[in-house]
C-alpha cells in the first residue's frame, strides 16, 4: 500500500503512515488467523492444526507467558511433537490452557489495539477516504471471527 502511495506521488509522511498502518493490519490479520484456527472454522482437516504443527501463534505466546511453569512446559513439549503424534485430545488440552490463560481475550484485545493504531492516525486522516478504506479492510479481516468478538 505504501509503495502504491509513493508511486502516486503521496507525501513522504503519508507513505510512512500508510506503511505503519499496513504493518498493524498485517499483525491484526495474523492474529485473527491464529484465533480462527483454534476457535473458528479455517477449512482444515481439524481444529487446532497450527497447534498440531507446532506453530508459535499469538495464542501460544500469550499462554506460555501466563500459565504456571509446569503447564507452559507441557505446552512446549506438545508443540515440539511431530504432527502425526498430536491427537485431538492433545489439541483440546492446549485449547483449555489457552482458555485458562485468557489467551483468546488477549488476542482479541490486541486485534482491537492494532485496528485503532492502523486507522486512527493524524496523517492518515489528512487523506480523504483513506481512514474509511483502512477501517473497512480491518473490518473485513475480522469477519471470520466476528462471533468471538464482542
C-alpha positions in Angstrom: 0.0 0.0 0.0 2.8 2.4 0.8 4.5 1.6 -2.5 1.4 2.4 -4.4 1.0 5.7 -2.4 4.6 6.6 -3.2 4.1 5.8 -6.9 1.1 8.1 -6.9 3.2 10.9 -5.5 2.0 10.9 -1.9 3.9 13.0 0.6 6.6 11.0 2.5 4.7 11.4 5.8 1.6 9.8 4.2 3.7 7.0 2.7 5.2 6.3 6.1 1.8 6.4 7.8 0.4 4.0 5.3 3.3 1.7 5.8 2.8 1.7 9.5 -0.9 1.2 9.1 -0.3 -1.8 6.8 2.1 -3.3 9.3 -0.6 -3.1 12.0 -3.2 -4.6 9.7 -0.8 -7.4 8.8 -0.4 -8.3 12.5 -4.2 -8.0 13.0 -4.7 -10.4 10.1 -2.2 -12.9 11.5 -3.8 -12.8 15.0 -7.2 -13.4 13.6 -5.8 -16.3 11.6 -4.4 -17.8 14.8 -7.7 -17.3 16.6 -9.6 -18.8 13.6 -7.5 -21.9 13.7 -8.5 -22.7 17.2 -11.9 -21.0 17.8 -13.4 -20.8 14.4 -13.5 -22.7 11.1 -10.4 -22.4 8.9 -11.4 -25.1 6.5 -8.7 -27.5 7.5 -8.9 -31.2 8.4 -9.3 -30.4 12.1 -9.4 -27.7 14.7 -6.1 -26.6 16.0 -4.0 -27.6 13.1 -1.5 -24.8 14.0 -1.0 -26.4 17.4 -0.5 -29.8 15.8 2.1 -28.3 13.5 3.9 -26.7 16.5 3.3 -23.2 15.3 4.1 -20.4 17.7 0.9 -18.4 17.4 -0.2 -15.3 19.3 -2.3 -17.7 21.5 0.7 -19.8 22.3 2.9 -16.8 23.1 0.4 -15.5 25.5 -0.3 -18.8 27.1 3.4 -19.6 27.6 3.8 -16.2 29.3 0.7 -16.6 31.5 0.5 -20.3 32.5 2.1 -21.9 35.5 5.6 -23.2 34.6 4.6 -26.8 34.6 1.7 -26.3 32.2 3.8 -24.0 30.0 6.5 -26.7 29.8 3.8 -29.3 28.9 2.6 -26.9 26.1 6.1 -26.5 24.8 6.6 -30.3 24.7 3.3 -30.7 22.8 4.4 -28.1 20.2 7.7 -30.0 19.7 6.0 -33.3 18.8 5.6 -34.4 15.2 2.2 -33.5 13.8 1.3 -37.2 13.5 1.8 -37.7 17.2 -0.6 -34.9 18.3 -4.1 -36.1 19.0 -7.4 -34.3 19.1 -7.3 -34.7 22.9 -3.9 -33.0 22.9 -5.3 -30.1 20.9 -8.3 -29.9 23.3 -5.9 -29.8 26.2 -3.9 -26.9 24.6 -7.2 -25.0 23.9 -8.1 -25.5 27.6 -4.8 -23.9 28.5 -5.4 -21.0 26.2 -8.8 -20.6 27.9 -7.3 -20.8 31.4 -4.6 -18.2 30.4 -7.1 -15.8 28.9 -5.3 -16.0 25.6 -8.3 -15.5 23.4 -9.3 -12.3 25.2 -5.7 -11.1 24.9 -5.7 -11.9 21.2 -9.0 -10.0 20.6 -7.7 -7.1 22.7 -4.6 -6.9 20.5 -6.7 -7.0 17.4 -8.6 -4.0 18.7 -5.4 -2.2 19.5 -3.9 -2.9 16.1 -7.1 -1.8 14.4 -7.0 1.5 16.3 -3.3 2.1 15.5 -4.0 1.4 11.8 -6.9 3.7 11.3 -6.6 6.5 14.0 -3.6 8.4 12.8 -3.5 12.1 12.2 -1.6 11.8 9.0 -4.0 9.1 7.6 -6.9 11.5 8.5 -5.5 14.1 6.1 -6.0 11.9 3.1 -9.7 11.8 2.0 -11.1 8.3 2.1 -8.0 6.6 3.5 -9.2 6.1 7.0 -12.6 4.6 5.9 -10.7 2.3 3.5 -8.3 1.1 6.2 -11.3 0.7 8.6 -13.1 -1.4 6.0 -10.0 -3.5 5.4 -9.6 -4.1 9.2 -13.3 -5.0 9.5 -13.1 -7.4 6.6 -10.2 -9.2 8.3 -12.2 -9.8 11.5 -15.4 -11.1 9.8 -14.4 -14.8 10.2 -14.1 -14.3 14.0 -16.9 -11.8 14.4 -18.9 -14.1 16.7 -16.0 -14.3 19.1 -15.5 -10.5 19.2 -18.0 -8.5 21.3 
